[in-house]
Amino acid sequence: MPGHEIPEAVVVVTESFDGVSVPQWGRLIAEAVELRPRCLIVDLRDSPLVDAAAIEVLLKAHRDMISGGGRLVLRAPSPRVRRILRLARLEQVFEVDDDLPARPAPAVPSVAN
């Protein structure tokens, strides 16, 4: 089995991670797990909500990362998402990183004269 060639993969959830959005984000997270990075970061700073189905996706990704010798980190979950994780008794299961690296500036198209 090959080692981890990718040090880090990041999935940035840009909306509520619930309801109809769960299959889409679940596929993206599963694809990131398949890359076998040493660390998979799921950035939740822009996700105001997670539901039970989203938590199930995160738990599966966490188990898959651990079994492959990697780790899953939740980046900057909102206070509401943290509360949901706490109520689900998962605050000690997931590694949480509150350090927010600067986001790259959007690309500005050049204008030819």
MIZA-834124 format. One record per residue: residue number from 1; residue in three letters; x negated, y negated, z of N, C-alpha, C, CB in turn. Coordinates in steps of 0.02 Angstrom, whole numbers. Each point is the difference from the previous one (the first is absolute). Glycine has a CB too. Layout:
+-----+-----+--------+--------+--------+--------+--------+--------+--------+--------+--------+--------+--------+--------+
|   n | res |     nu |     nv |     nw |    cau |    cav |    caw |     cu |     cv |     cw |    cbu |    cbv |    cbw |
+-----+-----+--------+--------+--------+--------+--------+--------+--------+--------+--------+--------+--------+--------+
| NUM | ALA |      X |      Y |      Z |      X |      Y |      Z |      X |      Y |      Z |      X |      Y |      Z |
...
+-----+-----+--------+--------+--------+--------+--------+--------+--------+--------+--------+--------+--------+--------+
END
This chain:
+-----+-----+--------+--------+--------+--------+--------+--------+--------+--------+--------+--------+--------+--------+
|   n | res |     nu |     nv |     nw |    cau |    cav |    caw |     cu |     cv |     cw |    cbu |    cbv |    cbw |
+-----+-----+--------+--------+--------+--------+--------+--------+--------+--------+--------+--------+--------+--------+
|   1 | MET |    -42 |     59 |      0 |     42 |    -59 |      0 |    -45 |    -62 |      0 |     93 |     62 |     61 |
|   2 | PRO |    -83 |   -109 |   -107 |    -43 |    -59 |     -3 |     10 |    -45 |     60 |      2 |      7 |   -124 |
|   3 | GLY |    -55 |    -44 |    141 |      4 |    -47 |     55 |     38 |    -62 |    -18 |   -108 |     44 |     42 |
|   4 | HIS |    111 |    -89 |      4 |     35 |    -63 |    -10 |    -45 |    -47 |    -41 |     65 |     14 |    108 |
|   5 | GLU |    -47 |    -26 |   -170 |    -39 |    -45 |    -41 |     27 |    -71 |      4 |    -26 |     95 |    -76 |
|   6 | ILE |     88 |   -103 |     96 |     31 |    -66 |      6 |      1 |    -18 |     74 |     71 |     17 |   -104 |
|   7 | PRO |   -106 |    -71 |    123 |     -1 |    -17 |     71 |     68 |    -23 |     27 |   -120 |    -30 |    -14 |
|   8 | GLU |    157 |     -8 |    -28 |     62 |    -29 |     26 |     49 |    -10 |    -57 |    -63 |    -57 |     92 |
|   9 | ALA |    126 |     71 |    -79 |     55 |    -15 |    -46 |     51 |    -40 |     39 |    -20 |    106 |    -71 |
|  10 | VAL |     52 |   -153 |     39 |     49 |    -44 |     33 |     64 |      1 |    -40 |    -91 |    -73 |     47 |
|  11 | VAL |    146 |     85 |    -12 |     67 |     -8 |    -29 |     32 |    -58 |     37 |     12 |    124 |    -30 |
|  12 | VAL |      6 |   -176 |     -7 |     31 |    -60 |     29 |     75 |      4 |    -12 |   -106 |    -70 |    -18 |
|  13 | VAL |    143 |     80 |     72 |     73 |      4 |     -4 |     26 |    -72 |     -1 |      5 |    114 |     61 |
|  14 | THR |     30 |   -132 |   -114 |     19 |    -70 |    -11 |     73 |    -14 |     14 |    -90 |     -6 |    -83 |
|  15 | GLU |    125 |     53 |    113 |     71 |     -9 |     15 |     18 |     45 |     59 |     27 |    -30 |   -122 |
|  16 | SER |     36 |     28 |    142 |     22 |     45 |     52 |    -11 |     72 |    -23 |     86 |    -83 |     41 |
|  17 | PHE |   -115 |    123 |      3 |    -15 |     70 |    -15 |     57 |     41 |     28 |   -127 |    -19 |      3 |
|  18 | ASP |    183 |     16 |    -39 |     60 |     35 |     23 |     45 |     13 |    -60 |     -9 |    -53 |    114 |
|  19 | GLY |     60 |     93 |   -101 |     52 |     12 |    -51 |    -27 |     22 |    -67 |     67 |    -82 |     59 |
|  20 | VAL |    -45 |     46 |   -111 |    -17 |     18 |    -68 |    -74 |    -11 |    -17 |    116 |    -28 |    -31 |
|  21 | SER |   -151 |    -11 |     71 |    -71 |    -12 |    -15 |    -46 |     57 |     24 |     23 |   -123 |      8 |
|  22 | VAL |      2 |    166 |     36 |    -42 |     53 |     29 |    -29 |     47 |    -53 |     70 |     -6 |    103 |
|  23 | PRO |    -31 |     31 |   -151 |    -31 |     45 |    -50 |    -57 |    -33 |    -39 |    110 |     56 |    -10 |
|  24 | GLN |   -102 |   -119 |     -9 |    -53 |    -35 |    -37 |    -63 |     -6 |     42 |     87 |    -64 |    -64 |
|  25 | TRP |    -80 |     39 |    125 |    -59 |     -8 |     43 |    -28 |     68 |     20 |     45 |   -109 |     43 |
|  26 | GLY |     -2 |    158 |    -33 |    -23 |     67 |     16 |    -44 |     29 |    -55 |    104 |     17 |     67 |
|  27 | ARG |    -84 |    -27 |   -130 |    -41 |     23 |    -57 |    -67 |    -35 |      0 |    104 |     24 |    -66 |
|  28 | LEU |   -104 |    -90 |     75 |    -63 |    -37 |     -1 |    -47 |     23 |     56 |     60 |    -98 |    -50 |
|  29 | ILE |    -32 |    108 |    109 |    -41 |     22 |     57 |    -26 |     71 |    -13 |     67 |    -74 |     79 |
|  30 | ALA |    -24 |    118 |   -105 |    -22 |     69 |    -15 |    -56 |     -1 |    -53 |    115 |     43 |     28 |
|  31 | GLU |   -109 |    -86 |    -78 |    -52 |     -5 |    -51 |    -66 |    -24 |     31 |     88 |    -23 |    -88 |
|  32 | ALA |    -83 |    -24 |    135 |    -60 |    -25 |     34 |    -31 |     56 |     42 |     48 |   -117 |      2 |
|  33 | VAL |     -8 |    157 |     32 |    -26 |     57 |     39 |    -36 |     48 |    -45 |     94 |    -12 |     83 |
|  34 | GLU |    -67 |     25 |   -143 |    -31 |     47 |    -47 |    -69 |    -23 |    -23 |    114 |     33 |    -38 |
|  35 | LEU |   -129 |    -98 |     43 |    -66 |    -25 |    -18 |    -52 |     21 |     51 |     54 |    -97 |    -57 |
|  36 | ARG |    -33 |    120 |    115 |    -43 |     22 |     55 |    -49 |    -53 |     24 |     11 |    114 |    -46 |
|  37 | PRO |     15 |   -174 |     59 |    -46 |    -50 |     29 |    -17 |     18 |     71 |     49 |    -89 |    -74 |
|  38 | ARG |   -103 |     62 |     99 |    -16 |     10 |     71 |     52 |    -34 |     44 |   -123 |      7 |    -27 |
|  39 | CYS |    148 |    -65 |      3 |     49 |    -37 |     38 |     55 |    -25 |    -48 |    -87 |    -35 |     86 |
|  40 | LEU |    149 |     50 |    -69 |     57 |    -27 |    -37 |     33 |    -52 |     44 |     17 |    109 |    -64 |
|  41 | ILE |    -15 |   -170 |     38 |     33 |    -55 |     37 |     67 |    -13 |    -33 |   -112 |    -51 |     32 |
|  42 | VAL |    165 |     52 |      9 |     66 |    -20 |    -23 |     13 |    -68 |     31 |     43 |    122 |    -11 |
|  43 | ASP |    -47 |   -173 |    -31 |      8 |    -70 |     22 |     74 |    -15 |      5 |   -110 |    -34 |    -54 |
|  44 | LEU |    133 |     22 |    115 |     71 |    -12 |     14 |     16 |    -73 |     17 |      7 |    117 |     39 |
|  45 | ARG |    -55 |   -162 |    -49 |     11 |    -69 |     21 |     60 |    -32 |    -34 |   -121 |    -10 |     20 |
|  46 | ASP |    138 |     30 |    -81 |     57 |    -29 |    -35 |     62 |     43 |      3 |    -81 |    -55 |    -76 |
|  47 | SER |     80 |    105 |    118 |     57 |     45 |      7 |     35 |    -14 |     67 |    -56 |     88 |    -73 |
|  48 | PRO |    114 |   -119 |     71 |     33 |    -17 |     63 |     33 |     59 |     34 |     17 |   -112 |    -46 |
|  49 | LEU |    -10 |    169 |     11 |     39 |     55 |     27 |    -25 |     66 |    -27 |     99 |    -75 |     12 |
|  50 | VAL |    -98 |    126 |     30 |     -9 |     70 |    -22 |     58 |     40 |     29 |   -128 |    -11 |     -6 |
|  51 | ASP |    150 |     62 |    -30 |     53 |     43 |     26 |    -28 |     70 |     13 |     88 |    -68 |    -61 |
|  52 | ALA |    -44 |    113 |     81 |    -22 |     68 |     17 |    -32 |     35 |    -60 |     91 |      7 |     85 |
|  53 | ALA |    -65 |    -18 |   -145 |    -29 |     32 |    -59 |    -70 |    -27 |    -14 |    115 |     16 |    -48 |
|  54 | ALA |   -125 |    -81 |     59 |    -67 |    -29 |     -9 |    -48 |     27 |     52 |     51 |   -105 |    -47 |
|  55 | ILE |    -28 |    112 |    108 |    -43 |     28 |     53 |    -19 |     72 |    -18 |     55 |    -74 |     86 |
|  56 | GLU |     -9 |    111 |   -115 |    -15 |     69 |    -21 |    -55 |      0 |    -54 |    118 |     34 |     27 |
|  57 | VAL |   -115 |    -81 |    -74 |    -52 |     -6 |    -52 |    -67 |    -16 |     33 |     86 |    -40 |    -85 |
|  58 | LEU |    -86 |     -7 |    132 |    -62 |    -19 |     34 |    -29 |     58 |     41 |     40 |   -119 |      4 |
|  59 | LEU |      3 |    156 |     30 |    -24 |     58 |     39 |    -30 |     54 |    -45 |     88 |    -25 |     86 |
|  60 | LYS |    -56 |     38 |   -144 |    -27 |     49 |    -46 |    -68 |    -23 |    -26 |    116 |     35 |    -34 |
|  61 | ALA |   -121 |    -98 |     16 |    -64 |    -27 |    -24 |    -53 |      5 |     55 |     60 |    -78 |    -79 |
|  62 | HIS |    -41 |     63 |    140 |    -46 |      5 |     57 |    -25 |     71 |      8 |     60 |    -95 |     57 |
|  63 | ARG |    -14 |    144 |    -58 |    -20 |     70 |      7 |    -45 |     22 |    -58 |    107 |     23 |     60 |
|  64 | ASP |    -89 |    -43 |   -121 |    -40 |     19 |    -58 |    -70 |    -31 |      3 |    105 |      9 |    -68 |
|  65 | MET |   -109 |    -72 |     90 |    -65 |    -32 |      5 |    -43 |     34 |     54 |     51 |   -109 |    -37 |
|  66 | ILE |    -22 |    123 |     94 |    -37 |     34 |     54 |    -23 |     69 |    -22 |     68 |    -63 |     85 |
|  67 | SER |    -24 |    100 |   -117 |    -19 |     68 |    -21 |    -54 |     -1 |    -53 |    115 |     39 |     27 |
|  68 | GLY |   -121 |    -94 |    -65 |    -52 |     -6 |    -50 |    -63 |    -35 |     26 |     89 |     -3 |    -84 |
|  69 | GLY |    -91 |     -9 |    149 |    -59 |    -31 |     30 |     -1 |    -76 |     -4 |    -60 |    102 |    -30 |
|  70 | GLY |    116 |   -132 |     11 |      4 |    -74 |     -4 |     43 |    -28 |     56 |    -15 |      6 |   -123 |
|  71 | ARG |     34 |    -68 |    114 |     44 |    -31 |     50 |     46 |    -50 |    -34 |    -88 |     14 |     89 |
|  72 | LEU |    146 |    -24 |    -58 |     49 |    -47 |    -24 |      4 |    -57 |     49 |     66 |     90 |    -58 |
|  73 | VAL |    -65 |   -151 |     33 |      4 |    -60 |     42 |     59 |    -42 |    -24 |   -126 |      1 |     22 |
|  74 | LEU |    167 |    -24 |     25 |     53 |    -47 |    -16 |    -27 |    -70 |     13 |     92 |     84 |     29 |
|  75 | ARG |    -91 |   -126 |    -80 |    -27 |    -68 |      8 |     57 |    -49 |     14 |    -95 |     28 |    -78 |
|  76 | ALA |     87 |    -63 |    133 |     41 |    -58 |     18 |     76 |     11 |     -3 |    -93 |    -67 |    -40 |
|  77 | PRO |    118 |    120 |     71 |     73 |      7 |      1 |     31 |    -57 |     41 |    -10 |    125 |    -12 |
|  78 | SER |     68 |   -148 |    -10 |     34 |    -55 |     35 |     22 |     22 |     70 |     40 |    -46 |   -111 |
|  79 | PRO |    -24 |     -1 |    154 |     25 |     19 |     66 |     61 |     46 |     -4 |    -43 |   -108 |     44 |
|  80 | ARG |     86 |     97 |    -92 |     59 |     43 |     -7 |    -20 |     71 |    -20 |     69 |   -101 |    -33 |
|  81 | VAL |   -116 |    108 |    -13 |    -22 |     67 |    -21 |    -36 |     33 |     59 |    -11 |    -38 |   -120 |
|  82 | ARG |    -29 |      1 |    157 |    -33 |     28 |     60 |     51 |     26 |     50 |    -96 |    -79 |    -17 |
|  83 | ARG |    150 |     41 |     25 |     52 |     21 |     47 |     32 |     65 |    -23 |     22 |   -121 |     31 |
|  84 | ILE |     -9 |    126 |    -96 |     29 |     62 |    -27 |    -48 |     59 |     12 |     62 |    -67 |    -88 |
|  85 | LEU |   -126 |     56 |     76 |    -49 |     54 |     13 |     -2 |     18 |     74 |    -69 |    -40 |    -98 |
|  86 | ARG |     74 |    -11 |    141 |     -1 |     14 |     72 |     62 |     39 |     20 |    -66 |   -106 |     19 |
|  87 | LEU |    125 |     86 |    -45 |     62 |     36 |     16 |     -2 |     72 |    -25 |     62 |   -108 |     -5 |
|  88 | ALA |    -97 |    119 |    -50 |     -7 |     68 |    -27 |    -57 |     38 |     34 |     44 |    -41 |   -110 |
|  89 | ARG |    -75 |      9 |    159 |    -56 |     29 |     39 |    -59 |     17 |    -45 |     83 |     46 |     82 |
|  90 | LEU |    -97 |    -91 |   -129 |    -54 |     11 |    -47 |    -56 |    -52 |      6 |     83 |     53 |    -77 |
|  91 | GLU |    -78 |    -97 |    125 |    -51 |    -53 |      6 |    -69 |     29 |     15 |     89 |    -78 |     39 |
|  92 | GLN |    -92 |    137 |    -10 |    -65 |     31 |     14 |    -22 |     48 |    -56 |     25 |    -11 |    122 |
|  93 | VAL |     20 |     25 |   -169 |    -16 |     46 |    -55 |    -37 |    -38 |    -55 |    101 |     70 |     27 |
|  94 | PHE |    -75 |   -127 |    -46 |    -30 |    -38 |    -54 |    -54 |    -47 |     25 |    107 |      7 |    -62 |
|  95 | GLU |   -161 |    -11 |     24 |    -52 |    -50 |     12 |     25 |    -65 |    -32 |    -95 |     88 |      2 |
|  96 | VAL |     91 |   -142 |     37 |     24 |    -65 |    -25 |    -58 |    -49 |     -1 |    116 |     21 |     46 |
|  97 | ASP |   -121 |    -58 |   -100 |    -52 |    -51 |     -9 |     34 |    -67 |    -10 |    -82 |     84 |    -50 |
|  98 | ASP |     69 |   -130 |     96 |     31 |    -66 |     -5 |    -45 |    -51 |    -34 |     65 |     27 |    101 |
|  99 | ASP |   -126 |     -8 |   -118 |    -44 |    -47 |    -35 |     25 |     -7 |    -71 |    -99 |     32 |     72 |
| 100 | LEU |    113 |    -93 |    -91 |     26 |    -12 |    -67 |    -54 |    -30 |    -44 |    115 |    -17 |     47 |
| 101 | PRO |   -142 |     57 |    -92 |    -49 |    -29 |    -46 |     36 |    -49 |    -46 |    -71 |    104 |      6 |
| 102 | ALA |     33 |   -152 |    -29 |     29 |    -49 |    -47 |     21 |     36 |    -63 |    -70 |    -92 |     47 |
| 103 | ARG |    127 |     73 |    -72 |     22 |     28 |    -64 |    -35 |    -37 |    -56 |    113 |     33 |     48 |
| 104 | PRO |   -129 |      2 |   -101 |    -32 |    -34 |    -56 |     48 |    -50 |    -31 |    -71 |    100 |    -23 |
| 105 | ALA |     43 |   -156 |      0 |     41 |    -50 |    -32 |     28 |     28 |    -65 |    -68 |    -94 |     53 |
| 106 | PRO |    129 |     74 |    -71 |     27 |     25 |    -63 |    -42 |    -25 |    -58 |    115 |      3 |     50 |
| 107 | ALA |   -118 |     38 |   -101 |    -39 |    -19 |    -60 |     35 |    -58 |    -34 |    -43 |    117 |    -15 |
| 108 | VAL |      4 |   -165 |     -6 |     27 |    -58 |    -35 |    -20 |      7 |    -73 |     -6 |    -76 |    104 |
| 109 | PRO |     54 |     78 |   -149 |    -17 |      8 |    -70 |    -39 |    -61 |    -24 |    101 |     71 |    -19 |
| 110 | SER |   -151 |    -59 |    -22 |    -38 |    -56 |    -28 |     38 |    -30 |    -59 |   -108 |     53 |     38 |
| 111 | VAL |     99 |   -117 |    -45 |     34 |    -35 |    -54 |    -52 |    -21 |    -51 |     92 |    -41 |     77 |
| 112 | ALA |    -86 |     65 |   -138 |    -48 |    -18 |    -52 |     21 |    -65 |    -32 |    -28 |    122 |    -23 |
| 113 | ASN |    -19 |   -166 |     11 |     15 |    -64 |    -33 |     -8 |      5 |    -73 |    -36 |    -61 |     99 |
+-----+-----+--------+--------+--------+--------+--------+--------+--------+--------+--------+--------+--------+--------+
END
